[in-house]
Amino acid sequence: MNKWKSPFGFLAISSIIMTLCFSSWNAMLNNFAIEMASFDGAKIGMLQSLREIPGFLAFTAVFVLLVLKEQTFALISLALLSIGVTITGLFPTMYGLYATTVLMSIGFHYFETLNQSLSLQWFSKAEAPAMLGKLLSIKSVAALGAFGLVWLGFTVLKLDYMVMYIINGGIGLLLCLYLAIFMPRFDQNSTQRKHLVLRKRYSLFYLLTFLSGARRQIFVVFAGFLMVEKFGYDVSEITLLYMLNHLINFFIAPAIGRWIGQIGEQKILTIEYLGLICVFVGYGLVDSAEMAAVLYIVDHLFFAMAIAIKTYFHKIANPGDIASSAGVSFTINHIAAVFIPAAFGLVWLVNPSLVFYMGAAMAFGSLVASQFINRDLVKGPLEIDEPDQPVAVKSAA
């Protein structure tokens, strides 16, 4: 058990909490929203835009770090996520779902920001791709457990949404308590800057992050909604689909991590973006529920390759920039995420296929941008004494 009392163990258990809570929340969301709160495409788009606002504000994490250690802040964030999921079923109305979603999202997005920062600080450049792949595989196992609980609850035990949300969120809270009591506090290998840093050298990373956030909304918000609204998938069928996704990821994610180390970030991302263009066009044209399910699985598989953006940044970044840049990158990732769900929800009411064709266009933009990655890798990591000065917003110490 001592091997779990390590930085990797902390990140692994934290990832289990995050995935268990968020996956169960997400698996039930579309059916809960439609059946209990009478949501349509425009309302689900607005819900998802509200969910992304805390992600847009993730840069504020650097200010909280003036008074809290990153590991402590990560635990608090996980607790907020777990509480938000636990109480979701207690408020089956439009405004109730909006409120619990924002609470859950605050915890989720702060944790994801800190998780990225701690991962890149605790793992060396050589081991990061493989370790991130292992963590992604662990997330897949946790997601399988979450979806299994949801499927068992609805199909066998005939439980309602309220009970299922309480069970999954409650397990998350118990695991948070375990981490708070039994997990040691770990040192960080480099001193992190306690102010916001924007560097010209990181411009390509910022662009890829922005396009990834914009494109991901098409998958997260509208691909799942397509399965329920157009093809009539019920909550148990959606859950089984999610389980299949993560079962495949369990075996594939570690291989992707090793593959990044072997052939490099540029080739991996080129494969991902070419595949996503085909998948999004397929969403726009599909008329078969079975073919839509295949596209959904392939879509999820390609997104596992996105860890290459993190490992690319790890290789070019100054070590002291990682915590600040994690918050900045999450904010950039969510600039488009704040308005795309609501705006595209209105497009959905006119023609759902147009939403996916726009996603294909975003994937093409990412494909073009990714071709410049090797140029930055050749330069190597940013040195502290390089003349490329940060544009910084100082926090009040």
Secondary structure, 3 states (H helix, E strand, C coil): CHHHCCHHHHHHHHHHHHHHHHHHHHHHHHHHHHHHHCCCHHHHHHHHHHHHHHHHCHHHHHHHCCCCCHHHHHHHHHHHHHHHHHCHHHCCCHHHHHHHHHHHHHHHHHHHHHHHHHHHHHCCCCCHHHHHHHHHHHHHHHHHHHHHHHHHHHHHCCCCHHHHHHHHHHHHHHHHHHHHHHCCCCCCCCCCCCCEEECHHHHHHHHHHHHHHHHHHHHHHHHHHHHHHCCCCCHHHHHHHHHHHHHHHHHHHHHHHHHHHHHCHHHHHHHHHHHHHHHHHHHHHCCCHHHHHHHHHHHHHHHHHHHHHHHHHHHHCCHHHHHHHHHHHHHHHCHHHHHHHHHHHHHHHHCHHHHHHHHHHHHHHHHHHHCCHHHHHHHCCCCCCCCCCCEEECCCC
